[in-house]
Every structure is written in C-alpha cells, then in structure tokens.
C-alpha cells in the first residue's frame, strides 16, 4: 500500500507541475528569442521610422531594428550586391520593381529576384514640394515662378541626382515645363544632392534659392513650402515596401511590415505629411 500511495503522490505532483494541479491553467512561455531586423529605407523616412522603432520596441522588445537610410537607388544597389536586408522601403516603385521577379522585363530588365512574393504593399504616399530657405530671399512663389527663373538664369535650384527618386520626380517636372536639365546644369542654375536629405540641407543652409524635396522633409526641417507638384506634373509619389526573400527572419520581418500598416505607425506618418495607403 505504501508503494502504491507513493506512486499516486508522484503522479499527482507530476500532473500538478504540468497543469497547476488545481491552481488554474499554466501560462504559455513568452517568446524571448532575440531577433535583429535590418531595414533599408528611403532617406525621407529617417525621422518617422526612428520614432516608430521606439513604439515597436514597446510591443516587441525582443526585436532590434537596424536601419540603413539612403537614396532608394543606392539601397537597391546594395541589396543587389549582397547586403543583408530584411525589409526594403523605397521612395518610388522603380527601385522596388527592379528587385521584383513578378515585374516584366521592362520594369526589371536584369531579372532580379529579391522580393518575397505576397509581401509587397504600397505603404505610403508623399508629395513633391518646392521648398525655400528662411525668409525666401529670392521671393519664389510657385513652380511656374521657378520655371521662369530657371529659363532666365535668375534662380539657383537644388535637386536630387538622376538615380534618386526625388531627382527623377524633378526631371518629370522639368519635362512638364519644357526645361532642359543638361542646359540648366551647364548654365549653373542647378545643384545636386545624392539623396533628399542633402537637397534639404542645401535649402536649410540658404546655399540655394530653393529645392525640390518631399513634403515630409520640408516638414521635418521646418522649411516653407512655396508650391506642391500635382500628379499631372510628376505622377504619384508612392512608397512600396516588401520583405526580401534573402531575409533570415521572414516572419519577424512580415510582423514589422504589418505594424507599419497599423494605427500607431500611421499616426506617426500622418503627423509629418505622409498619407498611408494601406488599410489600418
């Protein structure tokens, strides 16, 4: 009998450890595995994503976000050359298309395959604006005014390089007004920046009369916006985002991308002038 009683006691203790033995259901163990996600994002997202990272840390403390901010063209090249990246957010569809095997040969001529199919979304919309330094010394009031000044050689404009989305949007604005970029460059009426932050800095420091940048960058730098380009002038400014198929942590990467579509992140984006495009 003693042996049987001992066996029953052992059995009860074992059951107790597994299910709480009458003290309620056991709680599942929390996921404490640390994960590091590398996010390549357009330079115009520097302030917003830095703020969002703090919010994400509160809800997912085991995930560390490492950001690489630069022009979308530079980021695309780095990915193509083998850089580690989990999530890519471009300031234009062009650079994302060039990494997406689902796109046709015209959009992806090199047949690159880096986008995890099913993860790509159009995350945000921005605006292309004409920003002026404090006090607006040159008295620039609109894109029409800018075009006239460039033709007359009386305005110095800062713009992005040709491989930078904001520079490509500027080229479309030049086409809209019938302006020849090469002739303007030779005349010394335009200067360049390798990304939108460099263009913004030139305007902030008063090194130029004006600059064509994003609405969000003008907001972050406290610059005055003289005019906003219409879709007819340069098209929509769409920011696509996707998990890359080279990610070592695709589930964690997708979870972060889902967070960017949520209410908390959307509030941060909207506060600086982004327009979220995905459902909250």
N, C-alpha and C positions, 0 to 999 in steps of 0.2 A: 504493500500500500504506500509506504514511504517513497518507493521508487516511482510509482505512478503519480503521486502528488507532486514530486519534484519535476516530473516531466510536464505536468499540467501547468506548474508555475513558470517553467521555462517557456512553454508555448505562449502563455498569456503575456509574459514580458516581451517576447518577440513581436506578437501582434500589437502590443502597446506601443512599441517603438515605431512600427510601420504606420499605424493609423491613429495613434494618440491614445489608444485603449480607453475610450470613453471621454476624452478631453477635447473632442472636436476633430475636424479634418486637418490633416497635415498640409501646410502651405508649400506650394512648389518652390524649388530653389530658384533664386533670381539669376539671370544671365550676367555674369561678371566678367566674361571674356572680353579683353580689351581689343579694340579694332581701330586701325588708323586708315582713314579715307583721304585720298589725295584728290582735290577738286581743282580742275583747271577752269578758270572763269575769266570772262572779258574784264578788262581793267575798269570799265564803268560800273562794275558790281562790287568794287572793293569795300566801300563803306557799308552797303546793305548786307553783304554776306558775312562780314566781320561781326556785325550786330546779330545776325541770325545765328551765327555759330554759338554765341553765348546763350541764346534761347534753347538751342538744340542740346547744349551740354546739360541743361537742367532736366531735360526729359530722357536723354540717353547719355548718362555720364561715362559709360564705358567706351564711347566712340570719340576719337580725337580727329578733328578735321584739319587737314593741312592744305592751305590754299596756294595756288600759283596764279597770280593775276598778271595779265599782259594782253597784248592785242590778240584777237582771235586767230589771225594768220600765223603769228608766232607760236601760239599754243598748238594749233593744228600741225605745224611743222615738227614741234617737239614730240607730239604723240606719234606722228608718222615715223620719227627717228628712234622710237623705242622708249620714250619716257614713261614712267609708271603713272597711271592716271585711272581713277575710278569713275569720276563724273566729269563730263565736259559741258560747259555752258558757253555758247558762242553769242556774239552780238549781232550775228546775221546768219541766215540759213546757209549761205555759200560755203562757209568753212565746215559746217556740220555735214552738208551734202557730200563734200569731198572725202569724208570718212565713212560714209554710209553706203554699204553694198546694195541697199534697196533702191538707191537712186540710179538713174540711167547713165549711160556713158557721157552724155553731155554735161551733167552735173558732177559726175565722179569719173573723170577721164582716166585716172590711174587705177580704177577698180579697187580702191582701198576698202578694207573691211574691219572697222573698229567699233561700230555702233552695235550695242546689244539690241537685237531686233525686239520690238514690243515695248521698249523703254522710252523711246524718243517722244518728246512733247514740245509744243510751243508754249514756253513758260511765261514770257513777258513781252510787252510792247513798250518801246521808248519813243521819244520824239527827237528830231534833229533840229537844233536851235542855233540862232545867231546870237552869240554872247559878246558883250562888250566890257571893257575894264571899268573900274570905278569912275564915275563922273562922265563916262562916254565922251572923251575929249574930241573924237572925230565926228561926233554927232550922227552916228549911224542909226537909222530908224527901222530899216526893213531889208529883206533880201533884194527887193527892187533897187533900193538905195545902194546896197553893196555892189550889185551888178554894174550899176552906173559908175561907181567909184573905181571898180577894177578896170573897166574899159578906159576910164580917163587916167588911170595910173595914180589916183589920189588916195587909195586905201591900201593898207597892209593887212592881209588876212592870214591867219594861221589855220592849217588844215591837217588832216591825217595823211600818212603815206598811202600809196595806192594799194598796199596789201592789208590795210587796216579797214575794217567795216566803215568807220566814221569817215574815212577818206574816200571810200567807194560811194557812200551816200553823197558826199560833197561833189564828186565827179558827176553824179547824176544831176545835181543842182546846176553845175556848170553847163551841162548839156541842155538843160531846160531853158537857160538864159542865152544859149549860143556862145558860151565863153570857151576859149581855147586855153586849156591848162598849161600846155607847154609854152605858149606865148606869154602867159601871165608869169610863169616861173622865170623866163628869160628877162622879163621886164622888171623883175624883183618885187612884184606886188604880192607874192605869197611865200609863206614859210611853212615848214613841215614838222610834224611830230610823229614819233614811231608808235604812239598809241594815244588814246583820247586824253589821258592824264597829262601828257606832255603838251598837247594843244591847250588844254585848260590852264596849265601853269603859265604859258606864254601870255594868255589873256589876263590872268590874275595879276601878273607882274607888270602889265602895261607895256610889254615888249612889242605888241601889235595893236592895231586899231580894233580888231575883232577876231573871233574864231568861230568855226562851225564845230559844235560839240553836241553831246546829248543833253536833253533836258535835266536828267538826273545829275550829271556832272556839274551843270550850271548851278543847280540847287545846292549840292554839297559844297561847292566853292564859294557860294554866296554871290554869284555873278548876276548881272542884269541881263535879261533876255530881250533882245530887240525885236525878234521875229521867230516864228516857228514854221518849219517847212511842212507843206501839205504832202499827202500821199501822191498827188499828181507830180510833185516836184522830185521826189526821191523814193517813192514806194513806202510800204510799211516797214517799220523797224522792229523786226521780230527776233526774239532771243530764244532759239531752240536749246533744249537740254536733253542729255541722254546718259545712261550708264554705258560704259565701254565694255566690250567683250573681253578685254585684257584685264579687267578688274579681278583682284584676288578675293574680294569680298562683295560679290554682286548683290546679295540680299541686303547687306547693310547699305550699300550704295543706293539701291532702289528705295530703301526706307528713308534715306535723307532726301532723295528726289521727291518722294511723297510728302515729306514735311514742307518742302519748298512750295508745294501746291496748297498747303493748309492755311488756316485763318491767321495764325500768328505771323508766319512769314509774309503773307500777303499784306498785312498791315504795315510791316517794315518797308516793303517795296513801294506801296502806295504813298507812304509818307514823303518819299523823295521824288515821286513823279512817274514811277513805273505803273503800267496797267497790267495786272495779272490776267492771263488769258485762259487759264485752266479753271475747272470747277473747284470750289473750295469744299 
